[in-house]
Amino acid sequence: MTQADKAAAPQEVDLLVCGAGAGGMTAALVAKLEGLDVLLCEKTEQVGGITATSGGTTWVPGNSLGAAVGAPDKAEDAREFLRYVVGNRGGEDLREAFLASGRAAIDDLAARSEVKFAAAAAHPDYLDGPGSAYGGRALGPLPFDGKRLGEDFKRVRPPRPEFMGLGGMMVGRGEIDSLLNPFRSLANLRQGTKIVFNHLKDRLSHPRGTRLLMGNALVARLLFSLRRQGTPILFGTSLEELIVEEGRVVGARLRGPEGERIVRARRGVVLATGGLAWNKALREKFLPEGTRGLSLAPETNTGDGATAATKIGARFEDGGDSPALWMPCSSYRRADGHLAVWPHILLDRAKPGLLAVNSSGRRFVNESDSYHDFSMAQIRGAPDALPAWLICGAAFVKRYGLGLVLPGGHGLRRMVKAGYLIEAPDLAKLAEKIGVPAEALAATAARYDELAKTGADADFGRGTSVMNRFNGDSEAGGANPCLGPVGEGPYYALEVRPADLASSAGLAGDPHGRVLNEAGAPIPGLYAAGNDLASIFKGTYPGPGTTIGPAVVFGWRVARHAAGLPTPDRLE
């Protein structure tokens, strides 16, 4: 039999999983652990998708890990919080299933695989409200030594280059100061030296550092666990179409290096291909004008799952409040053609002395709110706030950095020369350079300075929420850790636009992750997980990791359902 004949001959498994991000890999791993014959196919040559380049935070209320760090959590409290945040937007049955299964899913993965997390004692929900939590709900994957993967280390999608130093070194949030200021203290010197020495040792035999953190660690742990279970993975293999017989999905037509391949699946097909991402038709249909040109998803994520499912009658939901979840990002084109993108998550926006203005030179948002809420304010303020400008003085850049300019001003001159950062000796000239009215910008900065003196932002409430204050700077000396004067020049401006980090719009699903048809009934044999499944939070963004958390938990639930095992659907 020729290679072409082998590729054309139907293969039969219990469960076919399309897409190797957090949701897909979790579904494949748990199904394999439950004894199913599983095949995982991945369109690219590397696993991880959006998860691999993310912070990896995983929001799972009621988990058992919070108690170990003094932050025990109850899923019942999260239920109250989600009712406050999501309200009557619908989908309560899926949120109930998520809350009822979160603890069991995380404990099961920890007990039977290398997928292990630790709870953050302090990582607040993004909104204040009844049942909100300061810590315990946000989990971080434990660091992972990529050398344990052997040859498979190259299969882990690396972080964005902007997030690595020294040719591929990952750095944790708590390690930045020791690396930028090694001589500030003996502890800094010891930590920084150890990190750099180990990285340089890694580079003698590896293309990048093997100390994996954040989303890279989660992806590596899932891949390592899948390999230990002997789960086959087809790389470079994309989903072409679903095969339906008598109303049931019985397999899929795939395309890989050897051509077309037909895989039949006795228990079903799981779609986990990354959501709408770079699918041009879906972006134009669902994403607001002015937001379609920038995404944090890999360019290979082109909505394959949504396309295949809707062709057989699946319902695609618009995402509720928003079709996507957003981050304000700055970017510039490097000399080598790479588009460097920096998400403004917490290192600069929340700090005192920075303000954001629209094209009229006016503030339009609480700058310290979550990245999603900041971007939603941009979208609501369109077109004036698309793009928006982050404005600050020299002292701010020196203390906190700004985007790709690191704290201490590292890289400032290079980024100004590249046109990434706009510099001017005074606010009037800065306004001229960025095309906003000079009088308006001056008035805005003066008003902001007045508010900073009082410590209360009467205009936008900056520094009034727990999350605002947590991400601010309590050591800056002001009455409000998020408010401070703009200060002296030279002044800097940085353009930011919303970039989608994940889909909220997606395939309609039931509490088991089964995809629904236009009539609202499950399509037999078809599941969705990760960003292919419409957000259970209906376009709201409750807290850190509220994309990966549901991806992991629903991946677990999908696998259990496909294996015929019970899953809790409601909190007792």
C-alpha positions as MATLAB code, in Angstrom:
seq = 'MTQADKAAAPQEVDLLVCGAGAGGMTAALVAKLEGLDVLLCEKTEQVGGITATSGGTTWVPGNSLGAAVGAPDKAEDAREFLRYVVGNRGGEDLREAFLASGRAAIDDLAARSEVKFAAAAAHPDYLDGPGSAYGGRALGPLPFDGKRLGEDFKRVRPPRPEFMGLGGMMVGRGEIDSLLNPFRSLANLRQGTKIVFNHLKDRLSHPRGTRLLMGNALVARLLFSLRRQGTPILFGTSLEELIVEEGRVVGARLRGPEGERIVRARRGVVLATGGLAWNKALREKFLPEGTRGLSLAPETNTGDGATAATKIGARFEDGGDSPALWMPCSSYRRADGHLAVWPHILLDRAKPGLLAVNSSGRRFVNESDSYHDFSMAQIRGAPDALPAWLICGAAFVKRYGLGLVLPGGHGLRRMVKAGYLIEAPDLAKLAEKIGVPAEALAATAARYDELAKTGADADFGRGTSVMNRFNGDSEAGGANPCLGPVGEGPYYALEVRPADLASSAGLAGDPHGRVLNEAGAPIPGLYAAGNDLASIFKGTYPGPGTTIGPAVVFGWRVARHAAGLPTPDRLE';
ca = [
       0.000    0.000    0.000;
       1.382    3.407   -0.983;
       1.606    6.400    1.333;
      -1.267    7.997   -0.595;
      -3.394    4.862   -0.079;
      -2.629    4.892    3.642;
      -3.599    8.538    3.891;
      -6.874    7.917    2.069;
      -7.832    4.827    4.078;
     -10.259    5.761    6.883;
      -8.871    5.636   10.398;
     -11.203    4.975   13.332;
     -10.825    6.246   16.888;
     -13.116    6.952   19.823;
     -12.524   10.709   19.962;
     -11.003   13.077   17.420;
      -9.813   16.418   18.820;
      -9.069   19.251   16.395;
      -6.773   21.893   17.849;
      -4.006   21.699   20.449;
      -4.592   24.707   22.671;
      -5.538   24.482   26.348;
      -9.099   23.316   25.654;
      -8.238   20.740   23.014;
      -5.264   19.270   24.834;
      -7.211   19.024   28.087;
     -10.047   17.199   26.319;
      -7.618   14.833   24.612;
      -5.658   14.163   27.804;
      -8.679   13.470   30.015;
     -10.320   11.281   27.350;
      -7.104    9.266   27.108;
      -6.923    8.970   30.894;
     -10.476    7.614   30.842;
      -9.464    4.888   28.441;
     -10.653    6.271   25.114;
      -8.739    5.865   21.871;
      -7.896    9.496   21.094;
      -6.370   11.263   18.120;
      -5.315   14.909   18.403;
      -4.685   16.894   15.235;
      -3.000   20.292   15.130;
      -2.946   22.573   12.108;
       0.560   23.901   12.794;
       3.824   22.239   13.764;
       3.550   23.418   17.377;
       1.027   23.061   20.194;
      -0.323   25.818   22.377;
      -2.222   28.262   20.197;
      -3.128   31.470   22.013;
      -2.484   29.832   25.398;
       1.234   29.443   24.689;
       1.745   33.192   24.309;
      -0.522   34.160   27.214;
       0.114   34.708   30.899;
      -1.411   31.288   31.544;
      -3.598   32.491   34.426;
      -6.500   30.095   34.886;
      -9.619   31.357   36.706;
     -11.307   28.482   38.549;
     -13.562   29.510   41.459;
     -13.909   27.105   44.356;
     -10.649   25.294   43.638;
      -8.881   23.422   46.425;
      -5.564   25.265   46.050;
      -6.480   28.668   47.455;
      -6.454   27.432   51.054;
      -2.732   26.650   50.801;
      -1.962   30.352   50.278;
      -4.478   31.644   52.808;
      -7.139   32.468   50.218;
      -9.814   29.760   50.329;
     -12.658   30.309   47.898;
     -16.210   29.072   47.548;
     -17.875   28.450   44.217;
     -21.107   29.719   45.777;
     -19.498   33.139   46.218;
     -18.422   33.123   42.589;
     -21.981   32.267   41.569;
     -23.173   35.441   43.310;
     -20.369   37.422   41.692;
     -21.177   36.136   38.207;
     -24.852   36.917   38.651;
     -23.769   40.472   39.445;
     -21.362   40.706   36.479;
     -23.241   38.791   33.785;
     -26.763   39.560   34.976;
     -29.609   38.380   32.776;
     -27.580   37.953   29.587;
     -28.307   34.207   29.581;
     -26.147   31.079   29.745;
     -26.562   30.434   33.462;
     -26.674   26.658   32.912;
     -23.160   26.658   31.447;
     -21.814   28.849   34.236;
     -23.369   26.530   36.803;
     -21.682   23.566   35.143;
     -18.370   25.424   35.156;
     -18.642   26.286   38.848;
     -19.752   22.769   39.756;
     -16.829   21.123   37.940;
     -13.911   23.494   38.510;
     -12.504   21.991   41.690;
     -12.882   18.419   40.431;
     -11.245   19.211   37.083;
      -8.155   20.858   38.615;
      -7.783   18.167   41.274;
      -8.181   15.382   38.711;
      -5.527   16.834   36.414;
      -3.119   17.310   39.320;
      -3.651   13.731   40.549;
      -3.306   11.967   37.208;
      -1.038   14.159   35.098;
       1.714   16.766   35.152;
      -0.830   19.575   34.711;
      -0.369   21.309   38.043;
      -1.207   24.781   39.301;
      -0.703   27.020   42.310;
      -3.186   29.604   43.538;
      -2.290   33.278   43.755;
      -2.845   34.702   47.225;
      -3.360   38.143   45.680;
      -4.806   38.426   42.187;
      -8.145   40.252   42.423;
     -11.203   39.799   40.252;
     -11.475   42.588   37.699;
     -14.673   44.059   39.108;
     -15.890   44.757   42.615;
     -19.214   43.262   43.582;
     -20.926   40.737   45.810;
     -18.877   37.552   45.904;
     -15.760   39.031   44.280;
     -12.427   37.664   45.487;
      -9.018   39.198   46.197;
      -7.100   35.941   45.790;
      -7.432   32.184   45.460;
      -9.458   32.009   42.255;
      -6.646   32.781   39.842;
      -4.339   29.818   39.324;
      -0.930   29.876   37.692;
       0.671   26.822   36.074;
       3.784   25.691   37.896;
       7.037   26.378   36.026;
       8.188   23.532   33.818;
      11.607   22.383   32.660;
      11.335   22.102   28.893;
      14.266   19.687   28.819;
      11.889   17.018   30.110;
      10.171   17.093   26.722;
      13.279   16.045   24.833;
      12.768   16.489   21.101;
       9.198   17.650   21.760;
      10.487   20.874   23.295;
      10.521   22.351   19.786;
       6.802   21.533   19.545;
       5.895   24.152   22.186;
       4.944   27.448   20.555;
       7.281   30.077   22.049;
       6.070   33.317   23.622;
       6.045   36.477   21.534;
       9.647   37.710   21.040;
       8.782   40.929   22.876;
       8.264   38.902   26.068;
      11.652   37.195   26.038;
      15.134   38.493   26.731;
      18.638   37.416   25.801;
      17.509   35.423   22.799;
      14.701   33.433   24.342;
      14.699   33.808   28.140;
      11.326   33.803   29.875;
      10.968   36.148   32.847;
       8.360   36.109   35.596;
       6.664   39.295   36.753;
       8.454   39.142   40.106;
      11.862   38.768   38.449;
      11.866   41.923   36.336;
      13.359   44.163   39.017;
      16.241   41.806   39.775;
      17.208   41.646   36.104;
      16.905   45.371   35.405;
      18.440   46.452   38.714;
      20.858   43.699   39.755;
      22.902   45.956   42.028;
      19.949   47.380   43.955;
      20.312   44.618   46.547;
      22.188   41.401   47.195;
      18.956   39.456   46.705;
      18.490   41.062   43.277;
      22.039   40.201   42.282;
      21.703   36.586   43.356;
      18.357   36.064   41.655;
      19.314   37.850   38.452;
      22.650   36.050   38.186;
      21.032   32.664   38.686;
      18.363   33.308   36.033;
      20.847   34.555   33.434;
      23.440   31.836   34.145;
      20.889   29.035   33.796;
      19.547   30.578   30.602;
      22.991   30.864   29.026;
      23.654   27.238   29.950;
      20.385   26.231   28.259;
      21.330   28.084   25.100;
      24.382   25.858   24.620;
      22.060   23.055   23.528;
      18.619   24.588   22.945;
      17.226   27.288   20.646;
      15.740   29.168   23.604;
      15.546   28.977   27.376;
      14.002   25.786   28.735;
      12.661   27.327   31.964;
       9.033   27.655   30.923;
       6.617   29.952   32.744;
       3.032   31.154   32.424;
       1.117   29.938   29.356;
       4.190   28.207   27.981;
       4.411   26.124   31.156;
       0.758   25.092   30.934;
       1.113   24.064   27.298;
       4.319   22.133   28.008;
       2.706   20.327   30.944;
      -0.249   19.298   28.783;
       2.018   18.099   25.977;
       4.261   16.186   28.380;
       1.211   14.503   29.916;
      -0.222   13.604   26.515;
       3.073   12.039   25.469;
       3.288   10.038   28.700;
      -0.146    8.617   27.916;
       0.931    7.753   24.376;
      -1.601   10.048   22.724;
      -0.905   10.368   18.976;
      -0.690   13.920   17.627;
      -0.923   14.738   13.932;
       1.008   17.962   13.304;
       0.489   20.076   10.211;
      -2.996   18.622    9.913;
      -6.042   20.851    9.527;
      -9.776   20.265    9.677;
     -11.372   20.376    6.221;
     -14.952   19.318    6.958;
     -17.079   17.292    9.318;
     -18.622   14.012    8.211;
     -22.299   13.613    9.082;
     -24.347   10.445    8.783;
     -28.036   10.273    9.752;
     -27.748   13.552   11.633;
     -24.703   12.530   13.675;
     -21.112   13.708   13.325;
     -19.142   10.514   12.785;
     -15.759   11.907   11.870;
     -13.899   14.484    9.842;
     -11.955   15.008    6.690;
      -8.478   16.287    7.496;
      -5.626   17.568    5.382;
      -2.016   16.922    6.331;
       1.444   16.548    4.858;
       0.425   13.373    3.033;
      -2.780   14.809    1.669;
      -6.365   14.097    2.642;
      -7.114   11.848    5.601;
     -10.495   10.593    6.799;
     -10.874    9.879   10.500;
     -14.031    8.320   11.879;
     -14.824    8.965   15.536;
     -17.107    6.625   17.469;
     -17.674    8.984   20.415;
     -17.417   12.293   18.589;
     -15.304   15.172   17.310;
     -14.077   18.018   19.530;
     -13.568   21.426   17.922;
     -10.868   23.488   19.648;
      -9.310   25.437   16.786;
      -8.957   28.829   18.468;
     -12.207   30.667   17.790;
     -12.906   33.224   15.074;
      -9.379   34.715   15.425;
      -8.091   35.641   11.946;
     -11.114   34.437    9.982;
     -11.677   37.436    7.701;
     -15.393   36.878    7.095;
     -16.171   36.419   10.802;
     -14.045   39.415   11.804;
     -15.867   41.647    9.329;
     -19.239   40.343   10.454;
     -18.768   40.488   14.214;
     -15.847   42.734   15.201;
     -16.384   46.506   15.326;
     -14.801   48.640   12.661;
     -11.385   49.814   13.735;
     -10.568   46.608   15.644;
     -10.131   44.094   12.826;
      -6.487   44.656   11.957;
      -4.795   43.519   15.174;
      -5.101   40.203   17.010;
      -3.035   38.336   19.583;
      -4.028   34.993   18.058;
      -1.563   33.095   15.854;
      -2.151   33.938   12.195;
      -2.852   30.247   11.545;
      -5.998   30.437   13.697;
      -8.536   31.042   10.936;
     -11.834   29.889   12.419;
     -11.702   26.362   10.989;
     -13.928   24.907   13.700;
     -16.613   27.565   13.317;
     -16.559   27.248    9.528;
     -16.919   23.466    9.570;
     -19.640   23.465   12.242;
     -21.821   26.177   10.733;
     -21.745   24.336    7.411;
     -23.641   21.476    9.048;
     -26.148   23.720   10.818;
     -24.441   24.716   14.071;
     -25.485   27.974   15.702;
     -22.882   30.705   16.024;
     -23.495   33.230   18.821;
     -22.414   36.859   18.670;
     -20.749   36.863   22.096;
     -23.209   39.006   24.021;
     -21.739   42.324   25.156;
     -18.708   41.901   22.921;
     -17.698   39.431   20.185;
     -14.155   39.349   21.564;
     -12.139   39.926   24.702;
      -9.639   42.720   24.270;
      -6.289   44.148   25.273;
      -5.046   47.644   24.395;
      -1.844   47.107   22.426;
       0.925   49.223   21.020;
       2.936   48.036   18.037;
       5.632   48.873   15.523;
       7.173   47.173   12.499;
      10.753   46.084   13.151;
      13.461   46.282   10.516;
      13.163   42.529    9.905;
       9.452   42.933    9.085;
       8.154   41.447   12.348;
       5.237   43.341   13.887;
       6.190   43.784   17.528;
       3.026   43.961   19.662;
       2.927   44.883   23.343;
      -0.259   44.313   25.390;
      -0.694   46.985   28.065;
      -1.899   44.729   30.853;
      -0.747   46.151   34.196;
       2.846   47.401   34.118;
       2.048   50.948   33.012;
      -1.636   51.884   32.594;
      -2.543   51.516   36.264;
       0.407   53.477   37.582;
       0.214   57.103   38.798;
       1.229   59.782   36.320;
      -0.159   58.309   33.098;
      -3.374   59.362   31.373;
      -5.131   58.188   28.226;
      -6.704   60.580   25.757;
      -8.724   60.300   22.562;
      -8.254   62.236   19.336;
      -9.917   65.246   20.975;
      -7.230   65.331   23.644;
      -9.697   64.337   26.367;
      -9.726   61.490   28.868;
     -12.398   58.880   28.139;
     -11.729   56.023   30.576;
     -10.481   54.923   33.966;
      -6.955   54.095   32.837;
      -6.485   51.566   35.653;
      -9.434   49.357   34.717;
      -8.882   45.895   33.283;
      -7.442   45.639   29.788;
     -10.808   44.441   28.462;
     -12.749   47.290   30.040;
     -10.174   49.839   28.856;
     -10.534   48.537   25.290;
     -14.322   48.462   25.545;
     -14.188   52.163   26.465;
     -12.128   52.712   23.314;
     -14.719   50.880   21.238;
     -17.614   52.778   22.804;
     -15.720   56.009   22.178;
     -15.100   55.226   18.511;
     -13.949   56.719   16.299;
     -12.333   59.303   18.596;
     -10.714   56.666   20.850;
      -9.547   54.347   18.059;
      -6.657   54.764   18.469;
      -6.076   56.301   21.884;
      -2.876   57.796   23.269;
      -1.122   57.007   26.544;
       0.505   60.234   27.804;
       3.155   60.604   30.505;
       6.230   62.560   31.576;
       9.885   61.630   31.815;
       9.751   60.607   35.476;
       7.013   58.057   34.715;
       9.075   56.387   31.978;
      12.090   56.280   34.264;
      10.163   54.612   37.081;
       7.742   52.312   35.256;
       8.717   52.183   31.601;
       6.070   52.424   28.890;
       5.197   49.497   26.651;
       8.364   48.180   25.001;
      10.417   50.708   26.971;
      11.295   48.919   30.196;
      11.470   50.391   33.722;
      14.540   52.565   34.090;
      14.004   53.848   30.567;
      15.763   50.861   28.987;
      15.297   51.107   25.227;
      13.853   54.641   25.273;
      16.097   56.207   22.641;
      15.755   53.202   20.348;
      11.950   53.211   20.566;
      11.750   56.972   19.937;
      13.990   56.578   16.890;
      11.817   53.714   15.619;
       8.724   55.939   15.833;
       7.120   53.665   18.406;
       7.195   56.349   21.076;
       6.521   60.030   20.370;
       8.661   62.510   22.325;
       8.338   66.280   22.722;
       9.761   68.882   25.122;
       6.305   70.195   26.099;
       2.673   69.194   25.850;
       1.892   71.661   23.066;
       4.502   70.158   20.762;
       3.441   66.636   21.784;
      -0.151   67.477   20.860;
       1.019   68.749   17.470;
       2.989   65.575   16.793;
       0.094   63.219   17.594;
      -2.594   65.379   15.989;
      -4.736   66.320   18.973;
      -5.834   69.861   19.958;
      -3.076   71.429   22.051;
      -5.424   73.462   24.262;
      -7.536   70.403   25.024;
      -4.525   68.277   25.940;
      -3.153   71.003   28.180;
      -6.528   71.373   29.915;
      -6.835   67.612   30.326;
      -3.376   67.338   31.880;
      -4.084   70.286   34.199;
      -7.359   68.745   35.320;
      -5.649   65.408   35.857;
      -2.972   67.049   38.005;
      -5.677   68.732   40.126;
      -7.349   65.373   40.699;
      -4.007   63.807   41.586;
      -3.511   66.385   44.341;
      -6.838   65.465   45.923;
      -6.265   61.723   45.540;
      -9.760   61.250   44.092;
     -10.633   60.896   40.420;
     -14.025   62.592   40.340;
     -14.202   62.168   36.554;
     -13.602   58.433   36.037;
     -13.158   56.869   39.477;
      -9.565   55.796   38.982;
      -8.235   53.968   42.024;
     -11.641   53.212   43.508;
     -11.685   49.453   42.820;
      -9.670   46.718   44.498;
      -8.096   45.717   41.193;
      -7.195   49.329   40.347;
      -5.343   49.765   43.632;
      -3.677   46.359   43.432;
      -2.104   47.243   40.073;
      -1.205   50.779   41.132;
       1.880   51.838   43.082;
       1.342   52.116   46.816;
       4.965   53.204   47.267;
       4.647   56.288   45.065;
       3.693   58.401   48.056;
       0.313   59.684   46.899;
      -3.076   59.320   48.533;
      -4.230   57.209   45.589;
      -1.866   54.499   44.225;
      -3.256   55.064   40.726;
      -3.097   58.875   40.640;
      -0.074   61.120   40.376;
       0.920   64.291   38.523;
       1.997   64.081   34.905;
       5.153   65.865   35.960;
       7.865   67.559   33.962;
       8.925   67.011   30.371;
      10.056   65.743   28.073;
       6.669   64.162   27.451;
       5.796   60.935   25.693;
       2.811   59.581   23.791;
       2.146   56.008   22.746;
      -0.642   54.893   20.408;
      -2.795   51.948   21.549;
      -5.502   49.989   19.769;
      -7.702   47.093   20.923;
      -6.439   43.655   19.915;
      -8.588   40.579   20.440;
      -6.922   38.096   22.761;
      -9.767   35.575   22.602;
     -13.183   35.098   21.087;
     -16.368   35.662   23.005;
     -18.497   34.948   19.958;
     -18.476   31.269   19.119;
     -20.393   28.066   18.693;
     -23.417   27.685   20.941;
     -22.996   24.840   23.384;
     -24.721   23.027   26.223;
     -23.304   22.263   29.708;
     -21.510   19.182   28.335;
     -19.822   21.174   25.591;
     -22.030   19.678   22.896;
     -22.506   22.043   19.966;
     -26.096   23.191   19.399;
     -27.900   23.546   16.096;
     -30.010   26.539   15.049;
     -32.989   25.076   16.889;
     -31.018   24.846   20.139;
     -30.672   21.045   20.153;
     -27.314   19.249   20.572;
     -25.721   17.972   17.373;
     -24.900   14.329   18.176;
     -21.200   13.603   18.111;
     -20.004   17.228   18.022;
     -18.309   19.075   20.897;
     -16.490   22.396   21.260;
     -13.985   23.689   23.798;
     -11.723   26.690   24.259;
     -12.416   29.687   22.053;
     -14.502   27.644   19.616;
     -17.180   27.510   22.335;
     -18.991   30.816   22.866;
     -17.926   32.537   26.083;
     -19.908   31.453   29.114;
     -19.551   35.034   30.411;
     -21.439   36.594   27.478;
     -18.856   39.173   26.516;
     -18.033   40.282   30.066;
     -14.622   39.763   31.644;
     -14.940   38.895   35.353;
     -11.343   38.243   36.324;
      -7.823   37.106   35.420;
      -7.780   33.885   33.422;
     -11.470   33.783   32.530;
     -10.661   32.414   29.082;
      -8.259   29.604   30.034;
     -10.268   28.579   33.119;
     -13.408   27.631   31.151;
     -11.229   26.114   28.382;
      -9.665   23.666   30.832;
     -12.846   22.903   32.768;
     -15.011   22.397   29.670;
     -12.250   20.348   28.049;
     -12.489   18.111   31.119;
     -16.285   17.998   30.944;
     -16.299   17.212   27.208;
     -13.947   14.279   27.713;
     -15.976   12.926   30.625;
     -19.197   13.149   28.654;
     -17.651   11.467   25.609;
     -16.436    8.676   27.908;
     -19.922    8.231   29.355;
     -18.931    9.453   32.813;
     -21.024   11.735   35.018;
     -20.166   15.388   35.616;
     -21.789   17.721   38.148;
     -24.066   20.212   36.407;
     -25.082   22.404   39.328;
     -23.728   23.488   42.674;
     -25.403   21.694   45.531;
];
